[in-house]
Amino acid sequence: MTITLAITRYQATKCEDSFAELYHYIYSSKPNLVGTFAKRYKLDEHDVESMINVKIFEIADKFVGTADKFRNAVFNAIRVGSIDIARSRDAREKHRTEVMYEDDDGALNEVYEIISGAPTSSEEDLRIAEIQKKHDQRQLTAYLLSNISEPTLTSALTFIETNSYRLTAKQIGTSNHTVKARIRKLAKKFDENKFGSYHDYFTVGTVHIG
C-alpha cells in the first residue's frame, strides 16, 4: 500500500492498518526519531513520543498531498511541538520557582519570610507587599496550571508573559477566540472561597477575563 493510498483510506475509514502504515513510514524515515528530538530540545522521551503520535494522527486526518509532503508536514509539526513542550516546561519552572535567599548560615529561605519581620519604612512596606503578592501569585499559578491539557497550559503560560490574547494567539499559532476560551475555562478553577478576591493578586494592569 502506498502512503498516499494509506492516507486516503485512513481518512475515509479510520482503518488501523492504514494508520499503522503511516506510523511506520514516519518512524522509519528517521532513525531514533524520538531520541533525536528529545536530545535536541532536552525533553523527556515519553513526552516526545506521545506528541509525535498525536501529530501523526492529526495530520493524517486532514492531509492532502504526496508522501514526501506528508512526511515534511509531520516533521515540521514535531519540531514545533518539541519547541512548545520545551517552552511550556521552562515557563512552568519559572513560575513555580520561589524567590530564595541564602542566609549567613547557608540556609535557604524565601525572601518574603526574611524581610517580613524586619523594621521597615513606608517604601520598604510597599516592596514587602509586592514580594508577598508575587509569592501568592506563584502559588495560585501552580494550582491553576496543575492537571490541565498541554494546549491550555501553553496558552496560559504564554498569556502570563504577554498579557494579551492577540499576542498569545500569534505566538502559539492559534486564534484569539481559542486562547480566550482556554483562559476562561482555566479561570473557572479559581475559587474565591479558597483564594479570596482575584483583585488581591494583581500587581499591574491586567486583562479582564470574562
Secondary structure by P-SEA (a helix, b strand, c coil): ccaaaaaaaaaacccaaaaaaaaaaaaacccaaaaaaaaaacccaaaaaaaaaaaaaaaaacccccaaaaaaaaaaaaaaaaaaaaaaaaaaaaaaccccccccccbbbbcccccccccccaaaaaaaaaaaaaaaaaaaaaaaaccccaaaaaaaaaaaacccaaaaaaaacccaaaaaaaaaaaaccccccccccccccccccccccc
